[in-house]
Amino acid sequence: MTGPERTLWALLRRDQLNLHFRRQHPIGPFILDFYCAKAKLCVEIDGPVHMEQAEYDQRWTEWLEREGIRVLRFTAEDVERRPAVVVAGIVRAAPPSTA
């Protein structure tokens, strides 16, 4: 895991959000950084490499959304500098019945 992934995992794995996330979870041809099956919510941490593969990321996101999975993307910088804001965004994105 990258540093930002470790940071976010430390916050997600505590189950304080009432959401159970798995890390490096495979779905179809993809491996998701973090996935909550109950909420059908994927959280991705985008580092510098994602700037070079924006078109691929867009197709990847569209595929997941067709499968009924909501994708949230945060920059690595956001996770490192504003982790509380990132976690709040995740909680807001979860359907009310799961949070």
mmCIF file as gemmi writes it, N, C-alpha and C atoms, coordinates in Angstrom:
data_model
loop_
_atom_site.group_PDB
_atom_site.id
_atom_site.type_symbol
_atom_site.label_atom_id
_atom_site.label_alt_id
_atom_site.label_comp_id
_atom_site.label_asym_id
_atom_site.label_entity_id
_atom_site.label_seq_id
_atom_site.pdbx_PDB_ins_code
_atom_site.Cartn_x
_atom_site.Cartn_y
_atom_site.Cartn_z
_atom_site.occupancy
_atom_site.B_iso_or_equiv
_atom_site.pdbx_formal_charge
_atom_site.auth_seq_id
_atom_site.auth_asym_id
_atom_site.pdbx_PDB_model_num
ATOM 1 N N . MET Axp A 1 ? 0.833 -1.182 0 1 0 ? 1 A 1
ATOM 2 C CA . MET Axp A 1 ? 0 0 0 1 0 ? 1 A 1
ATOM 3 C C . MET Axp A 1 ? 0.88 1.248 0 1 0 ? 1 A 1
ATOM 4 N N . THR Axp A 2 ? 0.348 2.269 -0.622 1 0 ? 2 A 1
ATOM 5 C CA . THR Axp A 2 ? 1.039 3.558 -0.599 1 0 ? 2 A 1
ATOM 6 C C . THR Axp A 2 ? 0.796 4.225 0.757 1 0 ? 2 A 1
ATOM 7 N N . GLY Axp A 3 ? 1.526 5.276 1.038 1 0 ? 3 A 1
ATOM 8 C CA . GLY Axp A 3 ? 1.331 6.013 2.289 1 0 ? 3 A 1
ATOM 9 C C . GLY Axp A 3 ? -0.102 6.516 2.453 1 0 ? 3 A 1
ATOM 10 N N . PRO Axp A 4 ? -0.673 7.17 1.428 1 0 ? 4 A 1
ATOM 11 C CA . PRO Axp A 4 ? -2.056 7.621 1.556 1 0 ? 4 A 1
ATOM 12 C C . PRO Axp A 4 ? -3.052 6.469 1.739 1 0 ? 4 A 1
ATOM 13 N N . GLU Axp A 5 ? -2.802 5.346 1.082 1 0 ? 5 A 1
ATOM 14 C CA . GLU Axp A 5 ? -3.681 4.182 1.277 1 0 ? 5 A 1
ATOM 15 C C . GLU Axp A 5 ? -3.598 3.671 2.71 1 0 ? 5 A 1
ATOM 16 N N . ARG Axp A 6 ? -2.403 3.641 3.275 1 0 ? 6 A 1
ATOM 17 C CA . ARG Axp A 6 ? -2.253 3.22 4.678 1 0 ? 6 A 1
ATOM 18 C C . ARG Axp A 6 ? -2.985 4.179 5.606 1 0 ? 6 A 1
ATOM 19 N N . THR Axp A 7 ? -2.877 5.466 5.33 1 0 ? 7 A 1
ATOM 20 C CA . THR Axp A 7 ? -3.557 6.476 6.149 1 0 ? 7 A 1
ATOM 21 C C . THR Axp A 7 ? -5.066 6.257 6.131 1 0 ? 7 A 1
ATOM 22 N N . LEU Axp A 8 ? -5.632 6.108 4.93 1 0 ? 8 A 1
ATOM 23 C CA . LEU Axp A 8 ? -7.074 5.938 4.838 1 0 ? 8 A 1
ATOM 24 C C . LEU Axp A 8 ? -7.51 4.598 5.416 1 0 ? 8 A 1
ATOM 25 N N . TRP Axp A 9 ? -6.745 3.554 5.192 1 0 ? 9 A 1
ATOM 26 C CA . TRP Axp A 9 ? -7.092 2.241 5.732 1 0 ? 9 A 1
ATOM 27 C C . TRP Axp A 9 ? -7.149 2.28 7.259 1 0 ? 9 A 1
ATOM 28 N N . ALA Axp A 10 ? -6.235 2.994 7.88 1 0 ? 10 A 1
ATOM 29 C CA . ALA Axp A 10 ? -6.246 3.105 9.343 1 0 ? 10 A 1
ATOM 30 C C . ALA Axp A 10 ? -7.543 3.753 9.822 1 0 ? 10 A 1
ATOM 31 N N . LEU Axp A 11 ? -8.102 4.659 9.028 1 0 ? 11 A 1
ATOM 32 C CA . LEU Axp A 11 ? -9.355 5.316 9.4 1 0 ? 11 A 1
ATOM 33 C C . LEU Axp A 11 ? -10.579 4.453 9.078 1 0 ? 11 A 1
ATOM 34 N N . LEU Axp A 12 ? -10.532 3.732 7.969 1 0 ? 12 A 1
ATOM 35 C CA . LEU Axp A 12 ? -11.686 2.932 7.549 1 0 ? 12 A 1
ATOM 36 C C . LEU Axp A 12 ? -11.826 1.624 8.321 1 0 ? 12 A 1
ATOM 37 N N . ARG Axp A 13 ? -10.732 1.015 8.667 1 0 ? 13 A 1
ATOM 38 C CA . ARG Axp A 13 ? -10.797 -0.325 9.253 1 0 ? 13 A 1
ATOM 39 C C . ARG Axp A 13 ? -11.293 -0.347 10.689 1 0 ? 13 A 1
ATOM 40 N N . ARG Axp A 14 ? -11.409 0.781 11.299 1 0 ? 14 A 1
ATOM 41 C CA . ARG Axp A 14 ? -11.875 0.834 12.685 1 0 ? 14 A 1
ATOM 42 C C . ARG Axp A 14 ? -13.373 0.57 12.8 1 0 ? 14 A 1
ATOM 43 N N . ASP Axp A 15 ? -14.088 0.546 11.69 1 0 ? 15 A 1
ATOM 44 C CA . ASP Axp A 15 ? -15.54 0.333 11.657 1 0 ? 15 A 1
ATOM 45 C C . ASP Axp A 15 ? -16.311 1.38 12.438 1 0 ? 15 A 1
ATOM 46 N N . GLN Axp A 16 ? -15.693 2.514 12.724 1 0 ? 16 A 1
ATOM 47 C CA . GLN Axp A 16 ? -16.394 3.594 13.412 1 0 ? 16 A 1
ATOM 48 C C . GLN Axp A 16 ? -17.434 4.226 12.508 1 0 ? 16 A 1
ATOM 49 N N . LEU Axp A 17 ? -17.332 3.984 11.221 1 0 ? 17 A 1
ATOM 50 C CA . LEU Axp A 17 ? -18.253 4.576 10.264 1 0 ? 17 A 1
ATOM 51 C C . LEU Axp A 17 ? -19.487 3.705 10.047 1 0 ? 17 A 1
ATOM 52 N N . ASN Axp A 18 ? -19.532 2.546 10.696 1 0 ? 18 A 1
ATOM 53 C CA . ASN Axp A 18 ? -20.59 1.563 10.487 1 0 ? 18 A 1
ATOM 54 C C . ASN Axp A 18 ? -20.595 1.066 9.044 1 0 ? 18 A 1
ATOM 55 N N . LEU Axp A 19 ? -19.442 1.099 8.415 1 0 ? 19 A 1
ATOM 56 C CA . LEU Axp A 19 ? -19.258 0.605 7.056 1 0 ? 19 A 1
ATOM 57 C C . LEU Axp A 19 ? -18.063 -0.345 7.073 1 0 ? 19 A 1
ATOM 58 N N . HIS Axp A 20 ? -18.246 -1.519 6.522 1 0 ? 20 A 1
ATOM 59 C CA . HIS Axp A 20 ? -17.15 -2.486 6.503 1 0 ? 20 A 1
ATOM 60 C C . HIS Axp A 20 ? -16.463 -2.435 5.136 1 0 ? 20 A 1
ATOM 61 N N . PHE Axp A 21 ? -15.254 -1.909 5.115 1 0 ? 21 A 1
ATOM 62 C CA . PHE Axp A 21 ? -14.487 -1.816 3.878 1 0 ? 21 A 1
ATOM 63 C C . PHE Axp A 21 ? -13.486 -2.956 3.779 1 0 ? 21 A 1
ATOM 64 N N . ARG Axp A 22 ? -13.271 -3.386 2.56 1 0 ? 22 A 1
ATOM 65 C CA . ARG Axp A 22 ? -12.189 -4.319 2.24 1 0 ? 22 A 1
ATOM 66 C C . ARG Axp A 22 ? -11.186 -3.539 1.41 1 0 ? 22 A 1
ATOM 67 N N . ARG Axp A 23 ? -9.924 -3.886 1.533 1 0 ? 23 A 1
ATOM 68 C CA . ARG Axp A 23 ? -8.929 -3.214 0.692 1 0 ? 23 A 1
ATOM 69 C C . ARG Axp A 23 ? -8.455 -4.174 -0.382 1 0 ? 23 A 1
ATOM 70 N N . GLN Axp A 24 ? -8.045 -3.609 -1.495 1 0 ? 24 A 1
ATOM 71 C CA . GLN Axp A 24 ? -7.573 -4.378 -2.639 1 0 ? 24 A 1
ATOM 72 C C . GLN Axp A 24 ? -8.579 -5.472 -3.006 1 0 ? 24 A 1
ATOM 73 N N . HIS Axp A 25 ? -9.82 -5.056 -3.193 1 0 ? 25 A 1
ATOM 74 C CA . HIS Axp A 25 ? -10.922 -5.985 -3.447 1 0 ? 25 A 1
ATOM 75 C C . HIS Axp A 25 ? -11.143 -6.146 -4.956 1 0 ? 25 A 1
ATOM 76 N N . PRO Axp A 26 ? -11.094 -7.394 -5.459 1 0 ? 26 A 1
ATOM 77 C CA . PRO Axp A 26 ? -11.31 -7.607 -6.895 1 0 ? 26 A 1
ATOM 78 C C . PRO Axp A 26 ? -12.798 -7.592 -7.255 1 0 ? 26 A 1
ATOM 79 N N . ILE Axp A 27 ? -13.114 -6.883 -8.325 1 0 ? 27 A 1
ATOM 80 C CA . ILE Axp A 27 ? -14.456 -6.904 -8.914 1 0 ? 27 A 1
ATOM 81 C C . ILE Axp A 27 ? -14.262 -6.899 -10.421 1 0 ? 27 A 1
ATOM 82 N N . GLY Axp A 28 ? -14.795 -7.906 -11.086 1 0 ? 28 A 1
ATOM 83 C CA . GLY Axp A 28 ? -14.602 -8.013 -12.529 1 0 ? 28 A 1
ATOM 84 C C . GLY Axp A 28 ? -13.114 -7.993 -12.839 1 0 ? 28 A 1
ATOM 85 N N . PRO Axp A 29 ? -12.724 -7.188 -13.835 1 0 ? 29 A 1
ATOM 86 C CA . PRO Axp A 29 ? -11.306 -7.139 -14.206 1 0 ? 29 A 1
ATOM 87 C C . PRO Axp A 29 ? -10.488 -6.133 -13.387 1 0 ? 29 A 1
ATOM 88 N N . PHE Axp A 30 ? -11.066 -5.589 -12.339 1 0 ? 30 A 1
ATOM 89 C CA . PHE Axp A 30 ? -10.412 -4.512 -11.595 1 0 ? 30 A 1
ATOM 90 C C . PHE Axp A 30 ? -10.136 -4.898 -10.143 1 0 ? 30 A 1
ATOM 91 N N . ILE Axp A 31 ? -9.177 -4.198 -9.553 1 0 ? 31 A 1
ATOM 92 C CA . ILE Axp A 31 ? -8.9 -4.317 -8.121 1 0 ? 31 A 1
ATOM 93 C C . ILE Axp A 31 ? -9.149 -2.938 -7.526 1 0 ? 31 A 1
ATOM 94 N N . LEU Axp A 32 ? -10.095 -2.868 -6.608 1 0 ? 32 A 1
ATOM 95 C CA . LEU Axp A 32 ? -10.482 -1.593 -6.01 1 0 ? 32 A 1
ATOM 96 C C . LEU Axp A 32 ? -9.619 -1.309 -4.792 1 0 ? 32 A 1
ATOM 97 N N . ASP Axp A 33 ? -9.231 -0.065 -4.607 1 0 ? 33 A 1
ATOM 98 C CA . ASP Axp A 33 ? -8.437 0.292 -3.428 1 0 ? 33 A 1
ATOM 99 C C . ASP Axp A 33 ? -9.202 -0.08 -2.16 1 0 ? 33 A 1
ATOM 100 N N . PHE Axp A 34 ? -10.451 0.395 -2.054 1 0 ? 34 A 1
ATOM 101 C CA . PHE Axp A 34 ? -11.301 0.109 -0.894 1 0 ? 34 A 1
ATOM 102 C C . PHE Axp A 34 ? -12.723 -0.106 -1.385 1 0 ? 34 A 1
ATOM 103 N N . TYR Axp A 35 ? -13.395 -1.11 -0.821 1 0 ? 35 A 1
ATOM 104 C CA . TYR Axp A 35 ? -14.756 -1.405 -1.263 1 0 ? 35 A 1
ATOM 105 C C . TYR Axp A 35 ? -15.629 -1.799 -0.082 1 0 ? 35 A 1
ATOM 106 N N . CYS Axp A 36 ? -16.824 -1.185 -0.017 1 0 ? 36 A 1
ATOM 107 C CA . CYS Axp A 36 ? -17.839 -1.544 0.968 1 0 ? 36 A 1
ATOM 108 C C . CYS Axp A 36 ? -18.979 -2.188 0.203 1 0 ? 36 A 1
ATOM 109 N N . ALA Axp A 37 ? -19.145 -3.499 0.346 1 0 ? 37 A 1
ATOM 110 C CA . ALA Axp A 37 ? -20.173 -4.229 -0.389 1 0 ? 37 A 1
ATOM 111 C C . ALA Axp A 37 ? -21.574 -3.797 0.031 1 0 ? 37 A 1
ATOM 112 N N . LYS Axp A 38 ? -21.788 -3.605 1.315 1 0 ? 38 A 1
ATOM 113 C CA . LYS Axp A 38 ? -23.107 -3.223 1.819 1 0 ? 38 A 1
ATOM 114 C C . LYS Axp A 38 ? -23.592 -1.918 1.192 1 0 ? 38 A 1
ATOM 115 N N . ALA Axp A 39 ? -22.697 -0.963 1.024 1 0 ? 39 A 1
ATOM 116 C CA . ALA Axp A 39 ? -23.034 0.334 0.443 1 0 ? 39 A 1
ATOM 117 C C . ALA Axp A 39 ? -22.807 0.387 -1.07 1 0 ? 39 A 1
ATOM 118 N N . LYS Axp A 40 ? -22.199 -0.683 -1.628 1 0 ? 40 A 1
ATOM 119 C CA . LYS Axp A 40 ? -21.806 -0.706 -3.047 1 0 ? 40 A 1
ATOM 120 C C . LYS Axp A 40 ? -21.018 0.565 -3.371 1 0 ? 40 A 1
ATOM 121 N N . LEU Axp A 41 ? -19.979 0.776 -2.546 1 0 ? 41 A 1
ATOM 122 C CA . LEU Axp A 41 ? -19.192 1.996 -2.611 1 0 ? 41 A 1
ATOM 123 C C . LEU Axp A 41 ? -17.712 1.664 -2.761 1 0 ? 41 A 1
ATOM 124 N N . CYS Axp A 42 ? -17.094 2.235 -3.778 1 0 ? 42 A 1
ATOM 125 C CA . CYS Axp A 42 ? -15.669 2.077 -4.047 1 0 ? 42 A 1
ATOM 126 C C . CYS Axp A 42 ? -14.978 3.395 -3.733 1 0 ? 42 A 1
ATOM 127 N N . VAL Axp A 43 ? -13.859 3.334 -3.031 1 0 ? 43 A 1
ATOM 128 C CA . VAL Axp A 43 ? -13.068 4.532 -2.749 1 0 ? 43 A 1
ATOM 129 C C . VAL Axp A 43 ? -11.691 4.313 -3.359 1 0 ? 43 A 1
ATOM 130 N N . GLU Axp A 44 ? -11.304 5.228 -4.229 1 0 ? 44 A 1
ATOM 131 C CA . GLU Axp A 44 ? -10.012 5.158 -4.897 1 0 ? 44 A 1
ATOM 132 C C . GLU Axp A 44 ? -9.15 6.339 -4.491 1 0 ? 44 A 1
ATOM 133 N N . ILE Axp A 45 ? -7.875 6.071 -4.294 1 0 ? 45 A 1
ATOM 134 C CA . ILE Axp A 45 ? -6.899 7.103 -3.989 1 0 ? 45 A 1
ATOM 135 C C . ILE Axp A 45 ? -6.067 7.31 -5.243 1 0 ? 45 A 1
ATOM 136 N N . ASP Axp A 46 ? -6.166 8.493 -5.813 1 0 ? 46 A 1
ATOM 137 C CA . ASP Axp A 46 ? -5.466 8.791 -7.057 1 0 ? 46 A 1
ATOM 138 C C . ASP Axp A 46 ? -4.151 9.502 -6.791 1 0 ? 46 A 1
ATOM 139 N N . GLY Axp A 47 ? -3.086 8.833 -7.158 1 0 ? 47 A 1
ATOM 140 C CA . GLY Axp A 47 ? -1.756 9.42 -7.064 1 0 ? 47 A 1
ATOM 141 C C . GLY Axp A 47 ? -1.35 9.993 -8.414 1 0 ? 47 A 1
ATOM 142 N N . PRO Axp A 48 ? -0.092 10.359 -8.572 1 0 ? 48 A 1
ATOM 143 C CA . PRO Axp A 48 ? 0.384 10.989 -9.813 1 0 ? 48 A 1
ATOM 144 C C . PRO Axp A 48 ? 0.142 10.159 -11.074 1 0 ? 48 A 1
ATOM 145 N N . VAL Axp A 49 ? 0.203 8.856 -10.974 1 0 ? 49 A 1
ATOM 146 C CA . VAL Axp A 49 ? 0.027 8.011 -12.16 1 0 ? 49 A 1
ATOM 147 C C . VAL Axp A 49 ? -1.358 8.18 -12.774 1 0 ? 49 A 1
ATOM 148 N N . HIS Axp A 50 ? -2.329 8.537 -11.976 1 0 ? 50 A 1
ATOM 149 C CA . HIS Axp A 50 ? -3.69 8.678 -12.488 1 0 ? 50 A 1
ATOM 150 C C . HIS Axp A 50 ? -3.832 9.875 -13.423 1 0 ? 50 A 1
ATOM 151 N N . MET Axp A 51 ? -2.95 10.851 -13.321 1 0 ? 51 A 1
ATOM 152 C CA . MET Axp A 51 ? -2.976 11.987 -14.247 1 0 ? 51 A 1
ATOM 153 C C . MET Axp A 51 ? -2.651 11.513 -15.662 1 0 ? 51 A 1
ATOM 154 N N . GLU Axp A 52 ? -1.853 10.467 -15.763 1 0 ? 52 A 1
ATOM 155 C CA . GLU Axp A 52 ? -1.435 9.936 -17.062 1 0 ? 52 A 1
ATOM 156 C C . GLU Axp A 52 ? -2.442 8.956 -17.641 1 0 ? 52 A 1
ATOM 157 N N . GLN Axp A 53 ? -3.381 8.477 -16.823 1 0 ? 53 A 1
ATOM 158 C CA . GLN Axp A 53 ? -4.31 7.456 -17.295 1 0 ? 53 A 1
ATOM 159 C C . GLN Axp A 53 ? -5.767 7.861 -17.07 1 0 ? 53 A 1
ATOM 160 N N . ALA Axp A 54 ? -6.057 9.135 -17.254 1 0 ? 54 A 1
ATOM 161 C CA . ALA Axp A 54 ? -7.398 9.657 -16.993 1 0 ? 54 A 1
ATOM 162 C C . ALA Axp A 54 ? -8.454 8.966 -17.851 1 0 ? 54 A 1
ATOM 163 N N . GLU Axp A 55 ? -8.151 8.708 -19.105 1 0 ? 55 A 1
ATOM 164 C CA . GLU Axp A 55 ? -9.123 8.056 -19.993 1 0 ? 55 A 1
ATOM 165 C C . GLU Axp A 55 ? -9.421 6.636 -19.519 1 0 ? 55 A 1
ATOM 166 N N . TYR Axp A 56 ? -8.401 5.898 -19.124 1 0 ? 56 A 1
ATOM 167 C CA . TYR Axp A 56 ? -8.595 4.545 -18.584 1 0 ? 56 A 1
ATOM 168 C C . TYR Axp A 56 ? -9.434 4.601 -17.313 1 0 ? 56 A 1
ATOM 169 N N . ASP Axp A 57 ? -9.118 5.529 -16.418 1 0 ? 57 A 1
ATOM 170 C CA . ASP Axp A 57 ? -9.861 5.663 -15.161 1 0 ? 57 A 1
ATOM 171 C C . ASP Axp A 57 ? -11.334 5.97 -15.428 1 0 ? 57 A 1
ATOM 172 N N . GLN Axp A 58 ? -11.611 6.781 -16.449 1 0 ? 58 A 1
ATOM 173 C CA . GLN Axp A 58 ? -12.992 7.112 -16.778 1 0 ? 58 A 1
ATOM 174 C C . GLN Axp A 58 ? -13.748 5.874 -17.254 1 0 ? 58 A 1
ATOM 175 N N . ARG Axp A 59 ? -13.143 5.071 -18.12 1 0 ? 59 A 1
ATOM 176 C CA . ARG Axp A 59 ? -13.786 3.823 -18.587 1 0 ? 59 A 1
ATOM 177 C C . ARG Axp A 59 ? -13.998 2.866 -17.42 1 0 ? 59 A 1
ATOM 178 N N . TRP Axp A 60 ? -13.023 2.787 -16.536 1 0 ? 60 A 1
ATOM 179 C CA . TRP Axp A 60 ? -13.065 1.93 -15.352 1 0 ? 60 A 1
ATOM 180 C C . TRP Axp A 60 ? -14.223 2.351 -14.459 1 0 ? 60 A 1
ATOM 181 N N . THR Axp A 61 ? -14.35 3.663 -14.228 1 0 ? 61 A 1
ATOM 182 C CA . THR Axp A 61 ? -15.436 4.192 -13.401 1 0 ? 61 A 1
ATOM 183 C C . THR Axp A 61 ? -16.791 3.897 -14.04 1 0 ? 61 A 1
ATOM 184 N N . GLU Axp A 62 ? -16.915 4.118 -15.327 1 0 ? 62 A 1
ATOM 185 C CA . GLU Axp A 62 ? -18.178 3.859 -16.031 1 0 ? 62 A 1
ATOM 186 C C . GLU Axp A 62 ? -18.576 2.393 -15.924 1 0 ? 62 A 1
ATOM 187 N N . TRP Axp A 63 ? -17.608 1.491 -16.032 1 0 ? 63 A 1
ATOM 188 C CA . TRP Axp A 63 ? -17.905 0.058 -15.916 1 0 ? 63 A 1
ATOM 189 C C . TRP Axp A 63 ? -18.453 -0.262 -14.531 1 0 ? 63 A 1
ATOM 190 N N . LEU Axp A 64 ? -17.8 0.254 -13.502 1 0 ? 64 A 1
ATOM 191 C CA . LEU Axp A 64 ? -18.252 -0.001 -12.136 1 0 ? 64 A 1
ATOM 192 C C . LEU Axp A 64 ? -19.64 0.59 -11.901 1 0 ? 64 A 1
ATOM 193 N N . GLU Axp A 65 ? -19.882 1.784 -12.403 1 0 ? 65 A 1
ATOM 194 C CA . GLU Axp A 65 ? -21.194 2.405 -12.222 1 0 ? 65 A 1
ATOM 195 C C . GLU Axp A 65 ? -22.292 1.608 -12.92 1 0 ? 65 A 1
ATOM 196 N N . ARG Axp A 66 ? -21.992 1.016 -14.075 1 0 ? 66 A 1
ATOM 197 C CA . ARG Axp A 66 ? -22.976 0.139 -14.739 1 0 ? 66 A 1
ATOM 198 C C . ARG Axp A 66 ? -23.28 -1.088 -13.879 1 0 ? 66 A 1
ATOM 199 N N . GLU Axp A 67 ? -22.335 -1.466 -13.047 1 0 ? 67 A 1
ATOM 200 C CA . GLU Axp A 67 ? -22.524 -2.602 -12.131 1 0 ? 67 A 1
ATOM 201 C C . GLU Axp A 67 ? -23.223 -2.165 -10.84 1 0 ? 67 A 1
ATOM 202 N N . GLY Axp A 68 ? -23.571 -0.894 -10.753 1 0 ? 68 A 1
ATOM 203 C CA . GLY Axp A 68 ? -24.274 -0.379 -9.578 1 0 ? 68 A 1
ATOM 204 C C . GLY Axp A 68 ? -23.365 0.039 -8.438 1 0 ? 68 A 1
ATOM 205 N N . ILE Axp A 69 ? -22.091 0.23 -8.729 1 0 ? 69 A 1
ATOM 206 C CA . ILE Axp A 69 ? -21.115 0.602 -7.707 1 0 ? 69 A 1
ATOM 207 C C . ILE Axp A 69 ? -20.767 2.083 -7.864 1 0 ? 69 A 1
ATOM 208 N N . ARG Axp A 70 ? -20.929 2.825 -6.782 1 0 ? 70 A 1
ATOM 209 C CA . ARG Axp A 70 ? -20.556 4.236 -6.792 1 0 ? 70 A 1
ATOM 210 C C . ARG Axp A 70 ? -19.063 4.35 -6.538 1 0 ? 70 A 1
ATOM 211 N N . VAL Axp A 71 ? -18.408 5.203 -7.309 1 0 ? 71 A 1
ATOM 212 C CA . VAL Axp A 71 ? -16.962 5.378 -7.192 1 0 ? 71 A 1
ATOM 213 C C . VAL Axp A 71 ? -16.663 6.779 -6.666 1 0 ? 71 A 1
ATOM 214 N N . LEU Axp A 72 ? -15.91 6.826 -5.576 1 0 ? 72 A 1
ATOM 215 C CA . LEU Axp A 72 ? -15.406 8.088 -5.039 1 0 ? 72 A 1
ATOM 216 C C . LEU Axp A 72 ? -13.902 8.127 -5.264 1 0 ? 72 A 1
ATOM 217 N N . ARG Axp A 73 ? -13.43 9.232 -5.769 1 0 ? 73 A 1
ATOM 218 C CA . ARG Axp A 73 ? -11.993 9.389 -5.992 1 0 ? 73 A 1
ATOM 219 C C . ARG Axp A 73 ? -11.481 10.557 -5.154 1 0 ? 73 A 1
ATOM 220 N N . PHE Axp A 74 ? -10.39 10.32 -4.474 1 0 ? 74 A 1
ATOM 221 C CA . PHE Axp A 74 ? -9.72 11.352 -3.697 1 0 ? 74 A 1
ATOM 222 C C . PHE Axp A 74 ? -8.257 11.368 -4.109 1 0 ? 74 A 1
ATOM 223 N N . THR Axp A 75 ? -7.648 12.527 -4.099 1 0 ? 75 A 1
ATOM 224 C CA . THR Axp A 75 ? -6.231 12.586 -4.403 1 0 ? 75 A 1
ATOM 225 C C . THR Axp A 75 ? -5.433 12.109 -3.189 1 0 ? 75 A 1
ATOM 226 N N . ALA Axp A 76 ? -4.242 11.631 -3.456 1 0 ? 76 A 1
ATOM 227 C CA . ALA Axp A 76 ? -3.353 11.219 -2.371 1 0 ? 76 A 1
ATOM 228 C C . ALA Axp A 76 ? -3.078 12.398 -1.445 1 0 ? 76 A 1
ATOM 229 N N . GLU Axp A 77 ? -2.969 13.584 -2.021 1 0 ? 77 A 1
ATOM 230 C CA . GLU Axp A 77 ? -2.724 14.782 -1.218 1 0 ? 77 A 1
ATOM 231 C C . GLU Axp A 77 ? -3.901 15.064 -0.275 1 0 ? 77 A 1
ATOM 232 N N . ASP Axp A 78 ? -5.139 14.9 -0.767 1 0 ? 78 A 1
ATOM 233 C CA . ASP Axp A 78 ? -6.308 15.1 0.098 1 0 ? 78 A 1
ATOM 234 C C . ASP Axp A 78 ? -6.279 14.156 1.288 1 0 ? 78 A 1
ATOM 235 N N . VAL Axp A 79 ? -5.942 12.902 1.034 1 0 ? 79 A 1
ATOM 236 C CA . VAL Axp A 79 ? -5.918 11.91 2.118 1 0 ? 79 A 1
ATOM 237 C C . VAL Axp A 79 ? -4.866 12.28 3.152 1 0 ? 79 A 1
ATOM 238 N N . GLU Axp A 80 ? -3.72 12.712 2.704 1 0 ? 80 A 1
ATOM 239 C CA . GLU Axp A 80 ? -2.634 13.034 3.63 1 0 ? 80 A 1
ATOM 240 C C . GLU Axp A 80 ? -2.866 14.35 4.371 1 0 ? 80 A 1
ATOM 241 N N . ARG Axp A 81 ? -3.422 15.344 3.689 1 0 ? 81 A 1
ATOM 242 C CA . ARG Axp A 81 ? -3.547 16.674 4.302 1 0 ? 81 A 1
ATOM 243 C C . ARG Axp A 81 ? -4.9 16.94 4.941 1 0 ? 81 A 1
ATOM 244 N N . ARG Axp A 82 ? -5.94 16.267 4.434 1 0 ? 82 A 1
ATOM 245 C CA . ARG Axp A 82 ? -7.294 16.516 4.928 1 0 ? 82 A 1
ATOM 246 C C . ARG Axp A 82 ? -8.064 15.219 5.14 1 0 ? 82 A 1
ATOM 247 N N . PRO Axp A 83 ? -7.534 14.304 5.94 1 0 ? 83 A 1
ATOM 248 C CA . PRO Axp A 83 ? -8.194 13 6.093 1 0 ? 83 A 1
ATOM 249 C C . PRO Axp A 83 ? -9.612 13.093 6.653 1 0 ? 83 A 1
ATOM 250 N N . ALA Axp A 84 ? -9.872 14.034 7.535 1 0 ? 84 A 1
ATOM 251 C CA . ALA Axp A 84 ? -11.222 14.166 8.101 1 0 ? 84 A 1
ATOM 252 C C . ALA Axp A 84 ? -12.23 14.554 7.019 1 0 ? 84 A 1
ATOM 253 N N . VAL Axp A 85 ? -11.813 15.391 6.086 1 0 ? 85 A 1
ATOM 254 C CA . VAL Axp A 85 ? -12.69 15.791 4.979 1 0 ? 85 A 1
ATOM 255 C C . VAL Axp A 85 ? -12.978 14.589 4.084 1 0 ? 85 A 1
ATOM 256 N N . VAL Axp A 86 ? -11.96 13.78 3.828 1 0 ? 86 A 1
ATOM 257 C CA . VAL Axp A 86 ? -12.133 12.577 3.005 1 0 ? 86 A 1
ATOM 258 C C . VAL Axp A 86 ? -13.117 11.619 3.678 1 0 ? 86 A 1
ATOM 259 N N . VAL Axp A 87 ? -12.928 11.349 4.946 1 0 ? 87 A 1
ATOM 260 C CA . VAL Axp A 87 ? -13.824 10.438 5.67 1 0 ? 87 A 1
ATOM 261 C C . VAL Axp A 87 ? -15.246 10.984 5.68 1 0 ? 87 A 1
ATOM 262 N N . ALA Axp A 88 ? -15.406 12.288 5.879 1 0 ? 88 A 1
ATOM 263 C CA . ALA Axp A 88 ? -16.745 12.892 5.854 1 0 ? 88 A 1
ATOM 264 C C . ALA Axp A 88 ? -17.397 12.7 4.487 1 0 ? 88 A 1
ATOM 265 N N . GLY Axp A 89 ? -16.621 12.818 3.422 1 0 ? 89 A 1
ATOM 266 C CA . GLY Axp A 89 ? -17.146 12.596 2.075 1 0 ? 89 A 1
ATOM 267 C C . GLY Axp A 89 ? -17.593 11.171 1.861 1 0 ? 89 A 1
ATOM 268 N N . ILE Axp A 90 ? -16.868 10.23 2.426 1 0 ? 90 A 1
ATOM 269 C CA . ILE Axp A 90 ? -17.227 8.816 2.323 1 0 ? 90 A 1
ATOM 270 C C . ILE Axp A 90 ? -18.533 8.556 3.062 1 0 ? 90 A 1
ATOM 271 N N . VAL Axp A 91 ? -18.649 9.094 4.247 1 0 ? 91 A 1
ATOM 272 C CA . VAL Axp A 91 ? -19.873 8.907 5.051 1 0 ? 91 A 1
ATOM 273 C C . VAL Axp A 91 ? -21.073 9.507 4.314 1 0 ? 91 A 1
ATOM 274 N N . ARG Axp A 92 ? -20.907 10.699 3.75 1 0 ? 92 A 1
ATOM 275 C CA . ARG Axp A 92 ? -22.005 11.331 3.003 1 0 ? 92 A 1
ATOM 276 C C . ARG Axp A 92 ? -22.412 10.514 1.783 1 0 ? 92 A 1
ATOM 277 N N . ALA Axp A 93 ? -21.476 9.836 1.163 1 0 ? 93 A 1
ATOM 278 C CA . ALA Axp A 93 ? -21.765 9.076 -0.06 1 0 ? 93 A 1
ATOM 279 C C . ALA Axp A 93 ? -22.457 7.749 0.216 1 0 ? 93 A 1
ATOM 280 N N . ALA Axp A 94 ? -22.352 7.249 1.429 1 0 ? 94 A 1
ATOM 281 C CA . ALA Axp A 94 ? -22.962 5.963 1.771 1 0 ? 94 A 1
ATOM 282 C C . ALA Axp A 94 ? -24.476 6.136 1.848 1 0 ? 94 A 1
ATOM 283 N N . PRO Axp A 95 ? -25.223 5.203 1.283 1 0 ? 95 A 1
ATOM 284 C CA . PRO Axp A 95 ? -26.679 5.281 1.401 1 0 ? 95 A 1
ATOM 285 C C . PRO Axp A 95 ? -27.099 5.281 2.87 1 0 ? 95 A 1
ATOM 286 N N . PRO Axp A 96 ? -28.164 6.005 3.225 1 0 ? 96 A 1
ATOM 287 C CA . PRO Axp A 96 ? -28.597 6.116 4.62 1 0 ? 96 A 1
ATOM 288 C C . PRO Axp A 96 ? -28.818 4.78 5.305 1 0 ? 96 A 1
ATOM 289 N N . SER Axp A 97 ? -29.246 3.78 4.574 1 0 ? 97 A 1
ATOM 290 C CA . SER Axp A 97 ? -29.529 2.474 5.192 1 0 ? 97 A 1
ATOM 291 C C . SER Axp A 97 ? -28.261 1.732 5.597 1 0 ? 97 A 1
ATOM 292 N N . THR Axp A 98 ? -27.089 2.205 5.113 1 0 ? 98 A 1
ATOM 293 C CA . THR Axp A 98 ? -25.842 1.51 5.445 1 0 ? 98 A 1
ATOM 294 C C . THR Axp A 98 ? -25.017 2.253 6.477 1 0 ? 98 A 1
ATOM 295 N N . ALA Axp A 99 ? -25.293 3.524 6.664 1 0 ? 99 A 1
ATOM 296 C CA . ALA Axp A 99 ? -24.458 4.306 7.595 1 0 ? 99 A 1
ATOM 297 C C . ALA Axp A 99 ? -25.146 4.467 8.931 1 0 ? 99 A 1
